[in-house]
Amino acid sequence: MSDMRRREFITLLGGASAWPLAARAQQQPAMPVVGFVNAGLPDASLVAGFRKGLNEAGYVESQNVTVEYHWLEGQFDRLPALMADLARRRVAVIATPAGNLAAIAAKAATTTIPIVFSVGEDPVKLGLVDSLARPGGNATGINMFTVELIAKRLGLLHELVPKAVRIGVLVNPANTPIAEATLRDIPEAARVLGLQTHILNASTSREIEAAFAALVREQADALFVASDIYFVSRRVQLATLAAHYRIPAAYNTRVAVEVGGLMSYGTDRADAYRRVGVYSGQILKGAKPGDLPVLQSSKFEFVINAQTARLLGIEVPNALQLLADEVIE
């Protein structure tokens, strides 16, 4: 056989052997789809945490699982329609990290598709699970204790800025569960500390600007930012306005302090997202959500930005520096 003929023959063989492969590829079931729903803005660090969890459970995005990311950028009213669409398309898992309302909307949309949540308060109280040890239905996840930490965070703000008496409290009325919980718990926490509170509402970036103008008019001494997923995604705007108006502010997450916020106290969010990823992966492998116990956050972080404190003329007490998990210089 001449060299040329041999090459043609090999090429033909290559083509022939490729055919069954193509046919096999078409018969393979499509990769399972995880619908990831978050009411905030896209956040690379949180996605990294979620992917890390999926990897721990043996799943790699685009290799053996597809993740559809839905970021609602504060438009909580879009949740029911989005969840209904995910349910109609029968995705394999709905993941709702950091979202009471998202988890509630998912549960309302489907009683069969597995849901993995991280929520800010007791999921039994939110009607998501029967019990923490045995969730029983189609949902499980993690309780981040966002609501339980309200009084503790206000107390730390008071210790950091003891002269502050009038405290503005920023809540997002569009995020009903968190807004209601904050309004329920803040008055008593403030009363115990001898503080006065002034409630401010904001659901858009323009309303956040208006809230700061109102804070100045009301001559508030400090600001307590509710643990809202939209506020977390607007952290640069919040920290910038707080610096501009020289208002000491407390947040629920370290990422706000990393961009110039004064202090935060709350759950380690990247770790919570990782754990949502792990549970999502375990369910893809065949675990039933009703059998996976609800996890309780055990990693809480108190972070202070020393540079911001200096700009505001705040002397950070030694005791608080020792108590802090991190002091950002």
C-alpha positions, 0 to 999 in steps of 0.5 A, spaced: 500 500 500 502 506 498 504 511 503 498 516 500 493 510 500 495 508 507 494 515 510 487 515 506 485 509 510 487 511 517 483 517 516 477 513 514 478 509 520 479 515 524 472 517 521 469 511 522 471 510 529 469 517 531 462 516 529 460 511 534 463 516 539 458 522 537 452 517 537 454 515 544 455 522 546 448 524 544 445 518 548 448 520 554 444 524 559 445 532 559 449 534 565 444 535 572 442 543 572 443 546 579 439 553 579 443 558 584 438 564 586 441 570 590 437 576 590 444 580 591 449 582 585 454 577 582 459 576 587 465 572 585 468 570 592 461 567 594 461 563 587 468 561 589 465 558 596 459 555 593 464 551 587 469 549 593 463 545 596 461 542 590 468 540 588 468 537 595 462 533 593 465 530 587 462 535 582 466 540 577 462 545 574 461 544 566 464 537 567 459 533 571 454 539 573 451 545 570 450 551 574 445 557 572 446 563 576 440 568 577 442 574 581 436 579 582 440 585 584 435 587 590 429 585 586 425 580 591 419 581 587 422 577 581 423 571 586 416 567 585 416 567 577 423 565 577 422 559 582 416 557 578 420 557 572 426 553 575 420 548 577 417 547 571 424 546 567 425 540 573 432 543 575 436 537 579 437 542 585 435 549 587 440 552 591 438 559 595 445 561 599 443 567 603 436 568 602 430 567 607 425 570 601 428 566 596 428 559 600 421 561 602 419 562 594 422 556 592 418 552 597 412 555 595 414 553 587 415 546 589 414 540 594 419 535 590 425 538 587 430 538 592 432 545 595 438 547 599 438 554 603 442 558 607 437 562 611 438 568 617 433 565 622 430 558 624 428 554 618 422 551 622 419 557 624 420 559 616 416 553 615 422 550 610 423 544 614 419 539 620 425 539 624 433 541 624 435 533 625 430 531 620 428 536 615 423 531 612 421 534 606 424 537 600 429 542 603 435 542 607 441 547 608 444 552 614 442 556 619 446 562 619 443 566 625 443 572 622 437 574 626 440 572 633 446 576 632 442 583 631 443 584 639 450 582 639 452 586 633 449 592 636 452 591 643 459 591 639 457 598 635 456 601 642 462 598 645 466 601 639 463 608 639 460 609 646 458 616 645 453 614 640 446 615 642 442 616 636 443 610 632 440 610 625 437 603 623 437 601 615 432 596 613 430 593 606 422 593 606 423 589 600 426 583 604 420 582 608 423 576 613 429 580 615 426 587 615 421 584 620 426 580 624 430 587 625 424 591 627 422 586 632 429 585 635 432 592 635 428 596 640 429 591 645 436 591 644 437 598 644 433 599 650 437 595 654 443 599 652 440 605 653 440 607 645 435 611 641 433 608 634 431 611 628 428 607 622 430 608 615 428 604 609 431 603 602 430 598 597 434 601 591 441 605 591 438 612 590 434 610 596 440 608 600 443 615 598 436 618 601 437 614 607 444 617 609 441 624 607 436 623 612 441 620 617 445 627 617 438 631 618 436 626 624 443 628 627 444 620 628 451 618 631 452 611 628 448 607 623 446 599 624 445 596 617 440 590 617 443 583 614 440 584 608 443 580 601 442 587 597 445 591 602 451 586 602 452 587 595 451 595 595 457 595 600 461 599 597 456 605 596 454 604 603 462 604 606 463 610 601 457 614 604 458 613 611 465 615 610 463 621 606 458 623 612 463 621 617 458 616 620 460 610 624 457 604 621 456 596 623 455 591 618 453 583 618 459 581 614 466 582 613 466 584 606 463 590 608 469 592 612 474 590 607 471 595 602 472 601 608 466 599 613 468 600 620 466 594 623 462 587 622 459 581 626 456 575 623 457 569 620 462 567 615 459 567 609 464 564 604 463 558 609 456 558 609 456 558 601 461 552 601 456 548 605 450 549 601 455 547 595 457 541 599 449 539 600 447 540 593 453 535 591 451 530 596 443 531 593 446 530 586 449 524 588 442 521 591 442 523 598 435 526 600 434 533 603 429 530 608 435 526 611 440 531 611 440 535 618 440 542 617 447 545 619 448 551 624 453 556 623 459 556 628 463 560 625 462 568 627 467 573 625 468 580 628 472 585 624 474 592 625 477 596 620 483 600 624 484 605 618 476 607 618 476 608 625 482 613 625 479 617 619 473 617 624 477 619 630 475 613 634 480 610 639 479 602 638 479 600 645 484 594 647 479 589 649 475 590 642 482 589 639 483 583 642 476 580 641 476 581 634 478 576 629 481 581 625 483 588 625 484 590 618 490 596 617 
